[in-house]
Amino acid sequence: MIKTLAVMTSGGDSPGMNAAVRAVVRRALDRGMGVYGIYSGYDGLLRGAELIKPLSWHDVGDVLQRGGTFLGTARCEQFRSVEGRRRAVENILERGIEALVVIGGDGSLTGALLLSTEWSEHTQTIASLRPELKEVVERAPMLQVMGLPGSIDNDLCGTDMAIGVDTALNHIVGAIDDLSSTAASHQRTFIIETMGRNCGYLSLAATLATGASWMLIPECCLELHWHQRMVECLDKARKAGRRHQMVVIAEGARHPDGLRMESGEVGKILHEKLGIEVRLTVLGHVQRGGPPSAFDRVLSARLGVAAVDRLLDEPDVVHRHMVGVRKNRVVSTPLSEVIEKSREIQTLIESGDFAKARELRGEAFGTMLELVEALMAPCPSREAGGEGSVVLMTGGADSPGMNAAISIAARRLLDRGVQVLGSRDEFSGLVHGDLRVLEWNDLAGWMGRPSSDIGTARSSQVLEDFGKIAANIRRFNVKGIIAIGGLDTYRHIQRLAEMRAQFAEFNIPVVLVPASIDNNLPGSDLCIGSDTALNNIVDAVDKIRDTAGATRRAFIVETMGKQCGFLAAMAALAAGADKAYLPETGMSLAELNRDVSELRKSFESGNRMVIYMRNEDASRHYTTDFLRRLLEEESKDEFEVRSVVLGHVQRGGSPTAFDRILAGRIGAGAAGALLELMKNGSDEVLAFGLQDGAVASCPLSEALDRMDAAHGRPREQWFMDLCAFIPSLAKSRPCCRETTGSANSQTSAAKLSAAGR
Ligand code: ADP
């Protein structure tokens, strides 16, 4: 079994690297290993001495919410040489390090692979030059290496998302939103340059998430007259009433001849051809900075834990792998494959083979590109044909991203010549004939708006006014419905379908889109709005941490979620809380007793703040207030206890990039499926969602069968598997655990780590 492991960050920094280091360190300590932190990337590994230090449980406290990497990162030319790597091997040998976890981009992973494959060569040379290390060399036949993808560009194969991408995307989307308001005031056109030298993912996703007018990325094949197309499109949109336009350009975008494109020259073309004011904003390094998003923190925790577990649980495997996440599952891919495929795409782009490069980026990239290209058009490709309309509605408690789902689903339908009507407040609009005509150019601006512009107020009328609904379906020639909402909306649609025998008008296809911050809907691993709510909670907990001061304080933070523990559990993982009380697992007196004694021990061992997340429905009787009073009574004035109920702030604000893209993907899928059903004269009712990373659907009845009806949540919930990580990564764990692993290690440096520093 591996006894000593080292972890480092290398290459360009990315938000979430700290969270990944924390997960690696704590999981390794928890499983009895000794851990070294290597400071300044390969430079530190090569120079050794104080740059390779044992890390304890508390050394990775309070780093989760910090951007960048506390270990530091550097570029190291010397490591590219055989001699440089041999120095690194000596440092590794001297400390008895048996496994190395490297968090970085393709350069860093290449370095890690080389180190592992050249290991024997280096150790033999070292043994011949330094006979005193001969024994050590004999005990170290190989170096296991595990890579974690850390790159904001998302240019690594073997993972759908790299650590830092989601945070960077949120920065870009936030900046475009902010620029849009000033652009609209002055009727200006903005050019926004994003990072992404070899990969257009950030620009592509930001264009989708903001409804930008035009995009230029390395994977796009530009024909010779590309600027004419761009100018015509922007001009048409302006004449059709778009007050401002945003053009997103990736720093690696190229001319058809392969030469890099300058953002300034794009601005010049637009100014000269259209006579408009154009402003250029190069986003630069703000994209890398700041606290990691909830998604990046959870991803880092999952990958960090998986890297350590695989090293320990698969002792017979030669580990030269990268752990990544594909289709929402942690997978490992040989480093050689990751590096080779990632490089191949770069070569294809450089040689102008854009089609092949796009193909290798994967299906999701291709689908998103197709969607963005259709949405960038200045007007629908077809006029509304008068063959009927589709009604869009949003229902239940509002959730961020509903407007984004309406925007994309509606534009998909308008593009096929279908008239789209927004029903006010779910079914109320259909009952009262209050239907709003939705138009192409207005809708582009809906992507970032909070909540739903057509209203979500609960409409109990659906249970009474079927006659009026049927009359309006006839009157407005409604051929299909897209309903975006929570469980009540699902049930209302089911009720409508049950009334088909009495109302022939209801024999039209209906498609459901899951939107609920609670993430409690069937047929979708994630619901629109849940990522925004999670980030709102994590932001709040970060702020609560800042209030710690010098006192010892226990905080209980109550989240929404009804009978689904998604928000409380994921927030606990992302914000580094010590525990999550969930409705799925309930609360018991025996457990509370244990928690009280753990809490006391934790403060005794030097912790200053302990945070418990509690879902609002975790227990009917052991409420948040009860818990606060219980802990206060048991504190014996040794620590303070505070509780906070986050309430509706969780639902508010502009949707995150993740929610907008999710809304876009599911909304587009739902609209496409509805068009198909309408064409075939079908009256199916389908529930759409994201399953295993792909947009999928099933009949509504089947989806509802997957529900635990008594508790209003799906019977199977993927995130419950991650709950075990919460206590094993929690900050307040007694510090005794840091002594276990490296105490057994053979080197003096490892014993230093055992001393607990
Ligand atoms: P990233 O990991 O973000 O792609 P770089 O490409 O700059 O960043 O790589 C980071 C470091 O990894 C380099 O400074 C170098 O020390 C090491 N490295 C990169 N490529 C190689 C290589 N081909 N051989 C050995 N080491 C490499």
Boltz pocket constraint, residues with backbone or C-beta under 6 A from the ligand:
constraints:
  - pocket:
      binder: B
      contacts: [[A, 10], [A, 11], [A, 12], [A, 42], [A, 74], [A, 75], [A, 76], [A, 77], [A, 79], [A, 80], [A, 81], [A, 104], [A, 105], [A, 106], [A, 107], [A, 108], [A, 109], [A, 110], [A, 111], [A, 114], [A, 150], [A, 151]]
      max_distance: 6.0
